[in-house]
Amino acid sequence: MEVKIRNRSVLMRVLALCMFLTLVWAYAQLEWGVPQTVKSSVVQARGQIVASDGKVLAMSRDGKRVYPQGHIAGQLLGMMGATEGLEGLEAAYNGSLAAGQTLKLTLDTEVQASAEAALAKAVPEHRGEFGSVVVLETRTGRVLAAATYPPFNPNVWRRFKETDWLNRPFVTRFEPGSTIKALVVAAAINEGLTTPDTVYNTPMRRFVGGRWGSTIGDAVDHPGSLSTQGILRYSSNVGMSHVVERFPMETMRSYLEAYGFGRDVSLPALPAATGSLQPLVRWDELVRATNSFGQGMSSTTLQLAAAFNTLANDGQYVSPRLVEGAGGVERRNVIRPEVARTTRRMLQNVVTEGIFAKAGIEGYTLAGKTGTAQTVDASGRYSKSIYDSTFAGFFPAEAPRVTIAVMVHGAKREYHGSQLAAPIFKEISADILSNWAAAPERPRTSNE
């Protein structure tokens, strides 16, 4: 009898242990994963992500999430964990994708590939750390490309550093530098404060701001007097300090905000950083002057592209959009159409008269402005060795169809905007014009 009881007791303990281990296993699966059959069914049902040209960017196959275009738009797409999106569009639209819905983007894969290739060529050549490009369709604000260097392939995302996952065109802030001059000049013309032919006294150095002021200077040698057109051509900080001297601070700041700086970009779901403008209470003569050449404020590449798109779009800001049918398009009038057209001609002259070899294409009218900005180091001071190279422009100049913004950070050689960012703009523009099979607009004369 005692033997039977002991045997039964042992059996009960074994059964209890088995049940306990079963519960532990079940809990572990819930906590750290799910059975492969469930994972497979979840992934198989997930919706595709497709580009505007019909190319599939993300799909489910054989129980896995795959990205047929490899690194193309990798940071935008992001990647998946076992059952849900971890980064990028996979995370931002996880709910609709998990429900099997297809996500259609505004991206053009040819333009995206061109932008990524231009960055991949130029950034290493100039020993830069990273770079980004945004290409917008002028009238609609559709994002045709949002490229990042270094590249990222979501098929093998575990091989990459977390910094390589960053969708830099949308989230990385930087001081836009002299690209802002074009936008401020347009605002000043709109307010009747200057004209393209107004001439200013422009020494290479000028003290601005009274008792608490500072000396601002120019990097490019130029005549001692410059018109507003010349100020843009030679990218004169001193000249800009004169252009904005009578610009009411609140009004000038309002223009910068209307261009999209210091405010959110209305992109539904997808994370996008907000660049900064100093509060109006901190504005003085020096802040007004430095903001006129893009110092003391910040932007993303997306915001810079959208701001320049205002000039391209006859003075109307149109919010960028990436996902077809996701949210409405925000539009607002910033400057008068005739002022936008005047500024476009000025920026066309900047290219043809100043940096044609770097940013121009024979037979086509491209327009834009360079920027070279010092970066702020860990001590809060401007670095003397690390710069951001920028360019923003559009084409064709008379009736733009495409707006492009470029930023490269930390180049160690030939880091000026005209040396680095402008050629990237040129290369992407040439590819787009080739894809359009666009005939030359007119021959460039010897006077240009």
C-alpha positions in Angstrom: 0.0 0.0 0.0 2.8 2.4 1.0 4.6 1.6 -2.3 1.5 2.5 -4.3 1.1 5.8 -2.5 4.8 6.6 -3.0 4.5 5.8 -6.7 1.4 7.9 -7.1 3.1 10.8 -5.3 6.0 10.6 -7.7 3.7 10.5 -10.6 1.8 13.6 -9.4 5.0 15.5 -8.9 6.2 14.6 -12.4 2.8 15.7 -13.8 2.9 19.0 -11.8 6.5 19.7 -13.0 5.4 19.1 -16.6 2.5 21.4 -16.3 4.7 24.0 -14.7 7.3 23.8 -17.5 4.5 24.0 -20.0 3.3 27.2 -18.4 6.8 28.6 -18.3 7.2 27.8 -22.0 3.9 29.4 -22.9 4.7 32.6 -20.9 8.1 32.8 -22.5 6.5 32.6 -26.0 4.2 35.4 -25.0 6.9 37.5 -23.5 9.7 37.0 -26.0 8.1 35.7 -29.1 5.3 33.8 -30.7 5.2 30.4 -32.4 6.6 30.4 -35.9 3.2 29.6 -37.5 1.7 32.7 -35.9 4.7 34.8 -36.9 4.4 33.5 -40.5 0.7 34.3 -40.8 1.2 37.8 -39.3 4.0 38.6 -41.8 2.3 37.0 -44.8 -0.8 39.2 -44.2 1.2 42.4 -43.9 0.5 45.0 -46.7 3.0 46.1 -49.3 4.8 49.4 -49.5 5.0 50.6 -53.1 6.5 53.6 -54.9 4.6 55.9 -57.2 6.1 54.2 -60.2 4.8 50.8 -59.1 8.1 49.4 -57.7 7.5 47.3 -54.6 9.7 48.5 -51.7 8.5 46.2 -49.0 6.5 42.9 -49.2 6.0 39.6 -47.3 7.3 36.4 -48.8 7.8 32.9 -47.3 7.0 34.2 -43.8 9.6 37.0 -44.0 9.5 40.7 -44.6 11.7 41.5 -47.6 12.7 44.7 -49.3 13.2 44.0 -53.1 15.0 47.3 -53.8 17.7 46.7 -51.2 19.0 49.9 -49.8 16.8 52.2 -51.9 14.8 54.4 -49.4 16.0 52.1 -46.6 15.9 54.7 -43.8 12.4 55.8 -45.0 11.1 52.2 -45.0 12.6 51.2 -41.7 12.4 47.6 -40.7 10.3 45.0 -38.8 10.8 43.0 -35.7 9.1 39.6 -35.3 5.6 40.9 -35.6 5.6 44.7 -35.9 7.5 47.6 -37.4 10.4 49.0 -35.5 11.5 52.0 -37.4 10.4 54.2 -40.4 7.2 53.7 -42.3 7.0 50.1 -41.0 6.6 51.5 -37.5 4.6 54.7 -38.4 2.0 52.8 -40.4 2.2 49.5 -38.5 -1.5 49.4 -37.9 -2.6 49.7 -41.5 0.2 47.5 -42.8 -0.7 44.8 -40.3 -4.3 45.0 -41.5 -3.1 44.1 -45.0 -3.4 47.5 -46.5 -1.0 48.6 -49.2 0.9 51.9 -48.5 1.5 53.9 -51.7 4.3 56.5 -51.6 5.0 59.6 -53.7 8.6 58.4 -54.2 10.0 58.0 -57.7 12.5 55.2 -57.4 14.7 56.5 -60.2 15.0 59.9 -58.6 15.6 58.2 -55.2 18.3 56.1 -56.7 19.9 59.1 -58.3 19.9 61.1 -55.1 21.4 58.2 -53.1 24.1 57.6 -55.8 25.1 61.3 -55.9 25.5 61.3 -52.1 27.4 57.9 -52.1 29.9 59.4 -54.6 30.4 62.8 -53.1 30.3 62.3 -49.4 33.2 59.8 -49.2 35.2 61.8 -51.8 35.1 64.8 -49.5 35.5 62.7 -46.4 32.1 63.7 -45.0 30.3 62.0 -42.1 26.8 61.9 -43.5 24.5 63.6 -46.0 20.9 64.0 -47.1 18.8 65.1 -50.1 15.2 65.9 -50.6 13.5 66.3 -54.0 10.0 67.8 -54.2 7.6 68.0 -57.0 7.1 71.8 -57.1 3.3 72.2 -57.5 2.1 69.4 -55.3 4.8 69.1 -52.6 5.1 65.3 -53.4 8.4 63.9 -52.0 10.1 62.3 -55.0 13.2 61.4 -53.1 14.4 61.5 -49.5 17.9 60.1 -49.5 20.5 59.5 -46.8 24.2 58.6 -46.7 25.5 56.2 -45.4 23.1 53.8 -47.0 21.0 51.3 -45.1 19.6 47.9 -46.2 16.6 46.9 -44.1 16.9 43.3 -45.4 20.0 42.9 -43.1 19.3 45.7 -40.6 21.1 44.0 -37.7 24.4 44.6 -39.5 24.1 48.3 -39.3 24.7 50.9 -36.5 21.6 52.6 -35.1 22.8 55.9 -36.5 22.6 54.4 -39.9 18.9 53.8 -39.4 18.2 57.5 -39.1 16.0 59.1 -41.7 18.2 62.1 -41.8 16.3 64.3 -44.4 13.4 64.4 -41.9 15.0 64.3 -38.5 18.6 65.8 -38.6 18.8 69.5 -37.7 21.5 71.9 -38.9 22.1 75.6 -39.5 21.1 76.2 -43.1 23.7 79.0 -43.6 23.7 81.2 -46.7 20.8 79.4 -48.4 18.6 81.5 -46.2 19.8 84.7 -47.9 17.6 84.0 -50.9 14.5 83.6 -48.8 15.2 86.8 -46.7 15.9 88.8 -49.9 12.6 87.7 -51.3 10.8 88.7 -48.1 12.6 92.1 -48.1 11.6 92.7 -51.7 8.0 91.7 -50.8 8.0 94.4 -48.1 9.4 97.1 -50.4 12.7 97.3 -48.4 15.0 96.5 -51.3 15.2 95.8 -55.0 17.6 93.6 -57.1 19.5 96.7 -58.1 19.7 98.5 -54.7 23.4 99.2 -53.9 24.9 98.9 -50.5 28.3 99.7 -49.0 29.9 96.3 -48.4 33.3 96.2 -46.8 34.7 92.7 -45.9 33.9 93.3 -42.2 31.2 95.2 -40.3 30.4 95.6 -36.6 26.6 95.1 -35.9 24.6 95.4 -32.8 25.8 98.3 -30.7 27.3 97.7 -27.3 26.5 94.0 -27.2 27.2 93.4 -30.9 29.8 91.6 -32.9 31.8 91.8 -36.1 30.4 89.9 -39.0 32.6 89.1 -42.0 32.6 87.7 -45.6 34.5 84.8 -46.9 34.6 85.6 -50.6 36.4 88.7 -51.9 34.1 91.2 -53.6 33.8 94.8 -54.6 33.3 97.4 -51.8 29.7 98.1 -53.0 27.2 95.5 -54.1 23.7 95.4 -55.4 21.2 93.0 -53.8 21.9 90.7 -56.8 25.6 91.0 -56.1 25.0 90.2 -52.4 23.5 86.9 -53.4 26.2 86.2 -56.0 29.1 86.8 -53.6 27.1 85.5 -50.6 27.9 88.6 -48.6 27.0 88.5 -44.9 27.8 92.2 -44.6 25.5 92.9 -47.5 22.7 91.0 -45.9 23.1 93.0 -42.7 22.3 96.1 -44.7 19.3 94.5 -46.5 17.6 93.7 -43.2 18.6 96.9 -41.3 15.1 98.3 -41.7 13.3 95.0 -41.5 11.0 95.0 -38.4 12.2 92.0 -36.3 8.7 90.6 -35.8 7.9 90.8 -39.5 11.2 89.2 -40.6 10.7 86.4 -38.1 7.1 85.9 -39.3 8.4 85.4 -42.8 10.9 82.8 -41.7 8.1 81.0 -39.9 5.8 81.2 -42.9 8.6 79.5 -45.0 8.2 76.7 -42.5 11.1 77.2 -40.1 10.4 76.8 -36.4 7.2 74.9 -36.9 6.1 71.3 -37.5 6.0 69.8 -40.9 2.5 68.4 -41.5 3.6 64.8 -42.4 1.0 62.4 -40.9 2.5 59.7 -38.7 6.1 59.7 -39.8 8.5 61.4 -37.4 9.9 64.8 -38.6 11.9 67.1 -36.5 11.1 70.8 -36.1 13.8 73.3 -36.8 14.2 76.2 -34.4 13.9 80.0 -34.5 14.9 82.1 -31.5 11.9 83.5 -29.6 11.1 87.1 -30.6 12.1 88.4 -27.1 15.7 87.4 -27.8 15.9 89.2 -31.1 18.1 92.2 -31.4 20.1 93.8 -34.2 22.7 91.1 -34.1 20.2 88.2 -34.1 18.4 89.8 -37.0 21.6 90.1 -39.0 22.8 86.6 -38.3 19.4 85.1 -39.1 19.6 86.8 -42.5 22.4 84.5 -43.4 21.1 81.4 -41.7 23.1 81.5 -38.4 21.4 81.0 -35.0 18.4 79.1 -36.5 18.1 75.4 -37.5 16.3 73.4 -40.2 16.0 69.9 -41.6 16.7 69.1 -45.2 12.9 68.6 -45.7 12.1 72.0 -44.3 14.8 73.7 -46.4 13.4 72.0 -49.5 9.9 73.1 -48.6 11.0 76.7 -48.0 12.8 77.0 -51.4 9.8 75.3 -53.0 7.8 78.5 -52.0 10.0 80.5 -54.4 9.6 77.8 -57.1 5.8 77.7 -56.5 5.2 81.4 -57.2 5.3 82.4 -53.5 2.9 79.7 -52.1 4.1 77.3 -49.5 2.8 73.8 -50.0 3.5 71.2 -47.3 5.5 68.1 -48.3 3.7 64.8 -48.5 5.1 61.3 -48.8 2.1 58.9 -48.5 -0.7 59.2 -51.1 -4.0 59.9 -49.5 -2.6 60.5 -46.0 -3.9 63.8 -44.7 -4.6 67.1 -46.5 -2.1 69.4 -48.1 -1.4 72.7 -46.3 -1.0 75.8 -48.5 -0.3 79.4 -47.6 0.7 82.5 -49.5 4.1 83.8 -48.3 5.3 86.3 -51.0 3.6 87.7 -54.1 4.0 85.7 -57.3 5.9 88.5 -59.1 8.4 88.7 -56.2 8.9 84.9 -56.4 9.6 85.2 -60.1 12.0 88.1 -59.6 13.9 86.1 -56.9 14.1 83.0 -59.2 15.8 85.2 -61.9 18.2 86.4 -59.3 19.0 82.8 -58.2 19.4 81.8 -61.9 22.0 84.6 -62.2 23.8 83.3 -59.0 24.3 80.0 -60.9 25.1 81.3 -64.4 27.3 84.2 -63.2 29.0 82.7 -60.2 29.0 78.9 -60.0 28.0 77.6 -63.4 30.7 75.0 -63.5 29.6 73.6 -60.2 25.8 73.9 -60.3 24.8 74.7 -63.9 24.0 72.5 -66.9 24.7 73.7 -70.4 21.4 74.6 -72.2 19.2 74.5 -69.1 18.1 77.1 -66.6 18.9 76.0 -63.1 18.6 78.3 -60.0 19.7 78.1 -56.4 21.9 79.2 -53.5 24.8 77.7 -51.7 25.5 77.6 -48.0 28.5 76.8 -45.8 27.7 76.8 -42.1 29.9 76.3 -39.0 28.6 73.7 -36.6 28.2 74.1 -32.9 30.6 71.9 -30.9 30.2 70.3 -27.5 31.2 73.5 -25.7 28.4 75.4 -27.4 30.8 77.4 -29.6 31.1 77.4 -33.3 33.6 74.9 -34.6 36.5 76.0 -36.8 36.9 72.6 -38.4 33.4 71.0 -38.9 31.0 72.5 -41.4 27.7 71.7 -43.0 27.6 72.2 -46.8 24.2 73.1 -48.2 22.5 73.9 -51.5 18.9 74.5 -52.4 17.5 75.2 -55.8 15.0 74.3 -58.6 14.6 74.0 -62.3 13.6 75.0 -64.9 14.1 78.5 -63.4 11.3 80.2 -65.2 8.6 77.5 -64.5 10.1 75.1 -61.9 8.9 71.5 -61.8 11.4 70.2 -59.2 13.0 71.6 -56.0 16.1 70.0 -54.5 17.8 70.6 -51.1 21.2 69.0 -50.2 23.1 68.9 -46.9 26.5 67.2 -46.2 27.9 67.2 -42.7 31.5 67.2 -41.6 33.4 67.1 -44.9 37.2 67.3 -44.4 38.1 68.6 -47.8 36.5 71.1 -50.2 33.6 71.5 -47.7 32.1 74.8 -49.1 28.6 74.6 -50.5 29.8 75.5 -54.0 32.4 72.7 -53.9 30.3 69.9 -52.4 26.6 70.4 -52.2 26.2 72.3 -55.5 27.7 69.5 -57.6 25.4 67.0 -55.9 22.4 69.2 -56.9 23.8 69.3 -60.5 24.2 65.6 -60.8 20.7 64.8 -59.6 19.3 67.5 -61.8 21.1 66.1 -64.8 19.7 62.7 -64.2 16.1 64.0 -63.8 16.4 66.1 -67.0 17.8 63.0 -68.8 14.8 60.9 -67.5 12.5 63.6 -68.8 14.3 63.5 -72.2 14.1 67.3 -71.9 15.4 69.3 -74.8 17.8 72.2 -74.0 15.9 75.3 -73.3 18.4 77.7 -75.0 22.1 78.0 -75.6 24.1 79.8 -72.9 25.7 83.0 -74.3 29.3 84.0 -73.7 28.1 86.9 -71.5 26.5 84.5 -69.0 
